[in-house]
Amino acid sequence: MKSRFGWMKKICLYGALIGWAWGGSWAAEANLAGLWKNTAMGISQSTIIVSQEGPFLHVAGYGVWADGGPGVWHGKGKIEGARVKLPLSYTQLPKPGFDPKVELDLQISSDAKSLEGTWKNSLGRKGPVKFVKVKAESAPKVGSPAEVPAGEGPATEAEAKDETKP
């Protein structure tokens, strides 16, 4: 009997380690880059743009507060397990007396299409927050080569060939 329990303990331990390793790597591989909409009431046009390099995030945000005005913020954070810790600094305050330092603690959904959790500031205030990922639009159709934005690659085949020459 003793050996059976020993094997059971080992199986449980290995299962827990595999689950921990898989769970930690999933979030680090989650693609959070893109445009996210804040679903909070009382803030319109509230969005963040997320740039991601591995588990490291850079964000910039904008929103218009009820009984206030526009607010602009930025921050750098990191994916930790299935969560994102994101300290933010406001560069334009939406209201007088608004705390310019806010920290978000967000849970990444299993499909990486929502971030939900809490915000808190240094004044002791806190509340819920939820962001949903905005689906990317289709690439625009262009009628002629002149409509393609400049600086996004060679305009002609000859330019493309010139770029490949040493």
N, C-alpha and C positions, 0 to 999 in steps of 0.2 A: 504493500500500500504506500509505503514511504516513497518509493521510486515513482509511482504514478503521480503523486502530488508534486514531486520535483519537476517532472516533465510539464505538468499543467502550469506551474509557476513560470517555467522557461517560455512556454508558448504565450502566456499572457504578457510576459515582459517583452518578448520579441514583437508581438502584435502592437503593444503600446509604443515601442520605439519606432516601428514602421509607420504607424499612424501619426506620431509626432513629426517624424521627418517629412512625410508626405504633406501633412497639413501646413507645416512651416514653409515648405517650398512652393506650395500652391499659391499662397498670397504673394510671395516675392515674385512669382511669375505672372500674377494678375496684371492685365494691361489696363491701367487706369488713365493713360494718356488720352486727352481729348477735352471736350466741352461738357460741363456738368451744370445742371440747373438746381438751384436751391428751392425746395418746395415750401419754405417757411412762409407763414402768413405775415402780412405787414411789410414785406420787402418785395418790391417788384424788380424785374429784370436782373434778378440775383443769379449770377453765374460765376463759375470758376473755370479757368483753363489750366489743365494739368499737363506738365511736361514730366516725363519719367525716364530715369536712367537706372535700370535694375530696380532695387528697392527704394531709391531716392526720388523724391518728388519735389518739383518746383511749381508753385501755383501763383496765379494772379486772379483777382476777383473784382467784381463790380456789382453794386445793387443800389436801389433807391428805397430809403426807409420812409414809412408812413410818419407824418408829423416831423419830417426831417428833410433830408435831401440825399444826393448821391454819396456813396462811400466807395473807396478804392483801397484794396489791400493786396498784400503779397506774403508769401511764406515758403519755407523749405521744411520738408518733413520726411518721414521714413515709414515704410511698411514694416510692421513688427508682427509676425505671425499673420493673423487674419484681420489686423487692425492697422489704422493709420493714425499716427500722432502728428499733428500739424499746428505748430505755433504760427500765428499770423500777426502782421504789423499793418495797421491802417496808415496810409499816406494821405488820405482825405477822409476826414471824419464826417459821418452823416448827420450828426447832431452835436450841439455843444455839450461838453461833459462826457462824451462817449469815450470809453476806454480804448486806447489805440492798440492794446495788447490782448489778444484773444487766443485761446488754444482749443483746437478741435480734437476730439477723441472719437474716431469713427470705425465702425465694423464694416468690413468689406462683405457684400453679399456673395453667395456661392457662385453666381453667374457674373460677378464683377460689374453689375449694371446699377448698383446703388451703394451709397455710403451713408450709414445712419449711426447717430450717436449723440454726443453732447458738445456744447460749446461752454467755455467758462472764461471769465475775465479776471483781472487782478483785483477787481472791486468786490469779488465774492459772488457775483451774479452768474447764473448758468441756466441753460435751457436745452431743449431738444433741437436737433438739426438733421436734415436729410437731403442728400443730393442724389439725383438720378442722371445717368449718363445720357447725353443727347446723341441720337443716332446720326452718324455722318451722312451728309447729303451726297447724292451722286455727283460725279465730276461734271462740270458744265460742258455743254456741247458748244463748239465754235464753228462758225461758218467759213472762216478763212484763216490762213496762217497769221494774218495781221492781228487777229483777236487774241492770240496766245500771249500771255504776259511776258514781257521782256525779261531776260536774265534767268530763264528757267530751262536752259539747254540750247543746243544749236538750232538756229532758225532754218538752216538748209543742210542738205547732205554734204555739200562741200565743207561747211564749217565742222560737221561731225568728223569728217575724214581728217581735217587739219588738227583736231584735238587729239587724235590717236597717234599722230606722228611725234617722235621724240624730239 
